[in-house]
Amino acid sequence: MVYIVPFIKEPVTATICKYWLLLERNGTHLIELPKGHKDSAEASVDFMSANEITMYGVPRVSKGGDLVFIEVSAADKELANFYTWKEVGGCAGPSTGTLKEAWRMFLFASGGDPFGLNARLADITIGGSNTVLSILSSVAAEV
């Protein structure tokens, strides 16, 4: 399975960043690329184009080939067309009805974590064996 990870990175302090991840199933799972695509980077570009989301640079495929990281412009006006975590049910769990793609925000600490932010991220699974911590650690290493 190959997942795409559209993200927005906003520095908060020298060691803490706010990351917005575009997740499916009301903000609870990574977006799975359709089966049958030979090139995961090309398929991720197709997804971004179909959803009219502006990318920064080119998609970056993880070393394992199972993740495609796509940095998104926070200034993209099309982002307003997507739901946020709060709008689809947030911590109360997914609402009934159609499952939607939603932007979900996480705080991630690099170079030391005095507040224990990252330990909490390790407990949030977002598809397969991927946790928010594993995804954001990979994003931070790729960016």
N, C-alpha and C positions, 0 to 999 in steps of 0.2 A: 504494500500500500504506500502511495506517495501522497503527502499532505503539502498544501501551500500555507505559508504563514505570512499573510499581509500584516505589516506592523507600522506603527508610528512611534517614533522615539522623541521624547521631550525631556531634556535634562532638568532636574529639580535642584540638585546641588552637585558638587564635584564628584560625589560617589553614589548618588541616588538618581535613577532615571524613572520617568513615567513611561510605560509602554502600553499602547493600545493595540490589541490583537483583534483581527476580524475572525470570528469563530462562527460555526454553524450550529444548528440545533439550539437556538435561543442562547448562544454564547457559551455553550458547554463542550464543544468539540472542534478540533482542527478541521479545516476544509479539505475533504478528500478529493483528489483529482480523479476524473472519470477514467475507468480502465480502458486500455487500448491505445493510449498515447505513447508513442515511442520516445518522445523528448519531453521530460517533465518541465523544463524551463519554458519551452514553447507553449505547452498546455497552460502553464500559469499565466503567461502573457495573454493568451486567449481569454482566460477567466477575467483578468483585469480589464481587458478591452470590452468584453461583454457587459461588465458592470460599470464601465466608464470611470474607472479609478485610475488616477495618475500615479505612475511609479517614479521613484528616484533611481536612476541607473538601470542596471539589468538584474534579473533574478539571480540569486546565488543558491546553488544546490549544495546541500550538506555533504560531508565526506562519505556518509553512508548512502547517500542518494535518495533517502526517504523523505527529506524535507526540502522545500524550496522557499527561501526567504525573500520577501519582496517589501522593500521600504516604500512607504506611501507618503505623499505630501500632505501635511496637516492642513494646508491651505486649500486643498482640493474641494471645490464647492459641491461635488457629487457626494461627498461623505454624509451630508445632511439627509440623503435619501435612505440611509441605513438606520437600523434601530441601535439603541445603546442597551447595555446590560440592564439598566434600570427599567427601561421601557418594556422589556420582554419578561419581566418577573424577578430578575436579580436573585438575591439570596433566597427568596421564597421558592425558588425552583421554576422550571418552565411552566408557562401558562398553558392552558388547554388551547386546542386549535392548531393552526399552521405553525410549524417550526420555522424560525427566521434566522438569517445571518445577523449578527450583532457585534458592534465594537465593544470590547471589554477592557477595562483599564487595570493595570497591575503596577505596583512599585517594585523596583529591583535595585538591589545594592551591589556595587562592585568595589573591590578593594577594601573589604571589611564591611561587616554588617552588625553594627552595635545595637540596632533595634530589633534584630531577629526577623526582618522582613522575608528573607529568602527561605527560612525554615518553614514559614507558613505556605509558601508557594510550592514546596515539595509535596504537600498533601492534596493539591488540586490536580486531578487527572483530567486531561482534555483530549483524549483519543488514544487508544492503544495503551502502550506503556509510557506515553509522553505525559510529563507533568508540566505545569507552568514554569517551574524552576528549570527543568531540562531544556525547555524551549527557549526561555529568556537567556539562559547561559549560552546556548548555541547562537542565538541572535547577537548577543554582545560580542561573542568571539568572531562572528562573521562580519560585523559592521566595522 
